[in-house]
Amino acid sequence: MYQPVLDSLGGSLLLTSLVAMLPLVVLFVLIGAVRLTAWKAGLIALALALIVAVAVYRMPVGQALLAGTEGAAFGFFPILWVVINAIWVYNMTVVTGHFDVLRRSFAKVSSDRRIQAVIIAFCFGALLEALAGFGTPVAITSVMLLAIGIKPLKAAVVALVANTAPVAFGALAVPITTLAKVSGQDEHLLSSMVGRQTPLLAVIVPVILVLILDGKKGVLQTLPATLTCGIVFSLAQFVTSNFISAQLTDIVAALVAALAVVLLLRVWQPRHAYVPRPDADDEAGTSQVSESGVRTPEEMAEADRTAHDTTGDVVRAYAPYGIIVALFVITQLPGIKDLIAHEALNPSFQWPGLHLLDAAGEPSTIPTFKLDVPASAGTWLVIAGLISIPVIGISPRRAWKAYTGTYVQLAAAIVTVMAVLSLAYVMNASGQTSTLGTWLAASGGLFALLSPILGWIGVAVTGSDTSANSLFGALQTSAGQQAGIEPLLTASANSSGGVLGKMISPQNLAIAAAAVGLAGKEGEILRRVLPWSIIFLVLMCLIVFLQSTPVLGWMIP
């Protein structure tokens, strides 16, 4: 039975923390500076985490390896299980031509690709985050952005940056319910507090997306649409999280924001059309992959000139995504939700041979692995795909070929995600992550300024706000109490700060890179998204700090 000692290096929490952060530093340096492919960097960082666990934390080799295998398994199920099946549904629409129809239908809402990108990445992405989470928004919206003619690198960056504000309430508010459970705080109060933090950043996210696509000039040309989208989304997120339901927060916000933009576009359109700026980095990657090979934007444009889409074509093009939304809504209905989540259908078991205590000497929850196949979003994506087969008119043979081809397409991403989750489990089980958290928590009154960073680190490592809340929720509460800061504020800051680490998480970088045909170019994407992640994090730290003072203290419910 292994119990971590958080100051295992000479009894010094500082020295132990400096060593504990080495795997993370190496991981991001290898990806961002050395430009090593993410799967190779992930494996190297995993090896370093194992060395630190065994040599510094005195974790038995067998226990460290078993923790790594559990993390790899969790990386495949449920995370990759969602991503693979989401991309499969998309690939079927590509090979049948229905995604071209979908792309052309977006042009009818607005001919401006910048506004189309905001609707897809921000509004539709928020809806997917609300219903499924676990990388689904990045996987689907990045390829949708490709389909409307956005270059691969920018499509990946926009999809990742857009996947911020909705994350705290993603997957039907699972991060909030998890945070309430581990922190001992009231779920409604946590929902209300997070709903008074993330919307402050959501206001500017659509503007930032256009800035990434088309610079300052594009921002000015589209400001009415982007501000409408951001402000309406933020207000809806605040109202729903505080007065209606945490679970419905992102669903309501996404739909209301999209509707507001569509209504605005009936009376206003940008005066100047979007002309993609030349960018050498954007030349890498593929635009769309079908059975016949790569399709360039020019080839798609040529096909569009002779295309005539009927109402039936448009309905079939939207059908797979309508089916996905409908199925996820059905799974949350009273009775059905309890049925598919029943313990008998979703067994939990202890990972064989893994015996852990946490730093306090209590039995660790890490060895508990839940095989929740019926309740998994990935399973329902498979069902949605099977229902879509006759609807879009693809033969079972071509559907199966698209499915197996998806595994080939995502091969590098699969290795990356499994390696990174293995790394996360080794760091969590050995105590490396808790050492970093405890070190930051010792900052006293400044902890309000630093508490979002804990969540940011947690999501950067695990790729999940839920996992970060599970990891640091209790620590945030106790640290807040010790520092004389409202525990509700510090616990909420963990979730709100965590959403900003999503875009730099290696597993999400791998998903985005694979989706747009840039596998092996994760470092390029990281360099584009890292500045935005840090800027947003600084803003969130400032918001939380001011909420801990009389300046914005009135915002705490």
Order of alpha helices (4+ residues) and beta strands (2+ residues): alpha-alpha-alpha-alpha-alpha-alpha-alpha-alpha-alpha-alpha-alpha-alpha-alpha-alpha-alpha-beta-beta-alpha-alpha-alpha-beta-beta-alpha-alpha-alpha-alpha-alpha-alpha-alpha-alpha-alpha
